């Protein structure tokens, strides 16, 4: 069935079909319409879940840890300040090997007080052991909620499905939604967590762990990420078979013969289709590639795609102070030894608009060698 | 699952508490009356360590260690998870010290009891952050020394009135209890477990290590705390106050001089404690009377 929904409503709609049993919530702009839509789904009987408004995001994540520890499928959503308030417990969720999915609408971190699009909130959590999936259009939002639960529960890791503030969360888009019965066939009824609360076989979870054992737990998390890299293409193949939509680990447009390859994440990728068309009309062989997964990071796939190009450009809507935009930093590291010039572009922080033509101009300036190694688009150079 | 060889089958023999630990006595007494299906949420505190380092386990029921601030919030998730599993007869018990209850954990506790979450929250109160080496909490009494309130910088603030905070939430059941009054404690644990909503117990748990007395005096110190009037034993149940034990109001001087945390108290401070006690009991008795005037 074709539907037209806002990004946030799309995610909530998918959750309502995913046999989620517990939804603890705390509002924050611009994710709030996700949890409000879920309140309505529950109240109108379209989903059978315990929906519990709580007193803070930190408490929300604690409740998620509690419920997933009993073996129950759990969902919540947050943004910006809310996400970083959960920080301590993000480590706890992954460290406890608890599979769950959280929707995150990227929002700029204060101060200045800014509710608009910026990736620094999720980027700053990249070390917490959560998988991070940056989606760019409404169909991708919908499909990846189910894919996220599949991979989370397969390898026992928590997963973030990440949307751009306003550009995706609050815009309407067309998508294909599936019958709940078909979704049910794709998703197991409940997660299978071997150490979930069991009255006949009591366990103490998370007790004191000495130096001679702790490292093995951490290696276990990394092993799960390696397994995730293995299983994601399999899950994508199964998804295509069930629903007819094909996803690749890295999507691209006009990349096959591109000399200039531009890596993007979030809705900037969608905008950049026009950028590529404009550049190609002017004779510049540009192509774009979408980095959907920040964690796990698909180094081999990125190297394979970058091979043979004469120029790489990476757009970041985030920054790691004292170093670089993080997608650029990670892609640069991935391309170690390949000796291809890489231009880092910082654009659109705090929701500042980035047009297709702006991006095209950045590409032209890059090719003319006019830009510093890390270029802040829109900054005035003195 | 129970250990049939032990007096208290809910606990395996052995734990790593200090000798004379009031918190271990509190668990021993309280856990005898936990329901068959109990899940405990262990908040960061001495009991993070007491119940055994992996792979050892003192508790014979499922338990989940949680981050310091999150005791009641983690319990919220466990409660709803169990309900989603179709389990309506288990009890979730958050077990926390005074630090994780009065201070860092108070946001989550307030939220859980405001929602009337069906669970029991038990605070074993040794009146400081003991597991991290004796630092002051808002449960530390007036004039007590700790490592962060040393010497003449002893605590200049009174102990937070925890029961009043709970009562302000219109909680169905809350009670103070003491390791020196086991029958009273037992009665209260049973009541707390049966509440179809939130219940909170505040158990005075003396600590030889942090309060500064020989291990053999743990029960004596706890008894003196009650008999001197410092720690009233009372319940708040269905919107009524009930004082469970009329103290003799004797032994305050002994209570104070027995504990080296009070060693810097002079006669002025002791007089102020006496005055505060008189005021507290006057108000408590008035409240019991007024709330019974239906």
Boltz contact constraints between the chains, C-beta under 6 A:
constraints:
  - contact:
      token1: [A, 21]
      token2: [B, 84]
      max_distance: 6.0
  - contact:
      token1: [A, 22]
      token2: [B, 80]
      max_distance: 6.0
  - contact:
      token1: [A, 22]
      token2: [B, 84]
      max_distance: 6.0
  - contact:
      token1: [A, 50]
      token2: [B, 80]
      max_distance: 6.0
  - contact:
      token1: [A, 54]
      token2: [B, 111]
      max_distance: 6.0
  - contact:
      token1: [A, 55]
      token2: [B, 107]
      max_distance: 6.0
  - contact:
      token1: [A, 55]
      token2: [B, 111]
      max_distance: 6.0
  - contact:
      token1: [A, 59]
      token2: [B, 73]
      max_distance: 6.0
  - contact:
      token1: [A, 59]
      token2: [B, 108]
      max_distance: 6.0
  - contact:
      token1: [A, 59]
      token2: [B, 111]
      max_distance: 6.0
  - contact:
      token1: [A, 62]
      token2: [B, 70]
      max_distance: 6.0
  - contact:
      token1: [A, 62]
      token2: [B, 73]
      max_distance: 6.0
  - contact:
      token1: [A, 62]
      token2: [B, 74]
      max_distance: 6.0
  - contact:
      token1: [A, 63]
      token2: [B, 73]
      max_distance: 6.0
  - contact:
      token1: [A, 63]
      token2: [B, 76]
      max_distance: 6.0
  - contact:
      token1: [A, 63]
      token2: [B, 77]
      max_distance: 6.0
  - contact:
      token1: [A, 64]
      token2: [B, 77]
      max_distance: 6.0
  - contact:
      token1: [A, 65]
      token2: [B, 74]
      max_distance: 6.0
  - contact:
      token1: [A, 66]
      token2: [B, 74]
      max_distance: 6.0
  - contact:
      token1: [A, 66]
      token2: [B, 77]
      max_distance: 6.0
  - contact:
      token1: [A, 66]
      token2: [B, 78]
      max_distance: 6.0
  - contact:
      token1: [A, 67]
      token2: [B, 77]
      max_distance: 6.0
  - contact:
      token1: [A, 67]
      token2: [B, 80]
      max_distance: 6.0
  - contact:
      token1: [A, 67]
      token2: [B, 81]
      max_distance: 6.0
  - contact:
      token1: [A, 69]
      token2: [B, 64]
      max_distance: 6.0
  - contact:
      token1: [A, 70]
      token2: [B, 78]
      max_distance: 6.0
  - contact:
      token1: [A, 70]
      token2: [B, 81]
      max_distance: 6.0
  - contact:
      token1: [A, 70]
      token2: [B, 82]
      max_distance: 6.0
  - contact:
      token1: [A, 72]
      token2: [B, 81]
      max_distance: 6.0
  - contact:
      token1: [A, 72]
      token2: [B, 84]
      max_distance: 6.0
  - contact:
      token1: [A, 88]
      token2: [B, 67]
      max_distance: 6.0
  - contact:
      token1: [A, 92]
      token2: [B, 67]
      max_distance: 6.0
  - contact:
      token1: [A, 197]
      token2: [B, 39]
      max_distance: 6.0
  - contact:
      token1: [A, 197]
      token2: [B, 62]
      max_distance: 6.0
  - contact:
      token1: [A, 199]
      token2: [B, 37]
      max_distance: 6.0
  - contact:
      token1: [A, 202]
      token2: [B, 1]
      max_distance: 6.0
  - contact:
      token1: [A, 202]
      token2: [B, 61]
      max_distance: 6.0
  - contact:
      token1: [A, 202]
      token2: [B, 62]
      max_distance: 6.0
  - contact:
      token1: [A, 204]
      token2: [B, 57]
      max_distance: 6.0
  - contact:
      token1: [A, 204]
      token2: [B, 63]
      max_distance: 6.0
  - contact:
      token1: [A, 205]
      token2: [B, 64]
      max_distance: 6.0
  - contact:
      token1: [A, 206]
      token2: [B, 65]
      max_distance: 6.0
  - contact:
      token1: [A, 207]
      token2: [B, 54]
      max_distance: 6.0
  - contact:
      token1: [A, 207]
      token2: [B, 65]
      max_distance: 6.0
  - contact:
      token1: [A, 208]
      token2: [B, 49]
      max_distance: 6.0
  - contact:
      token1: [A, 208]
      token2: [B, 53]
      max_distance: 6.0
  - contact:
      token1: [A, 209]
      token2: [B, 54]
      max_distance: 6.0
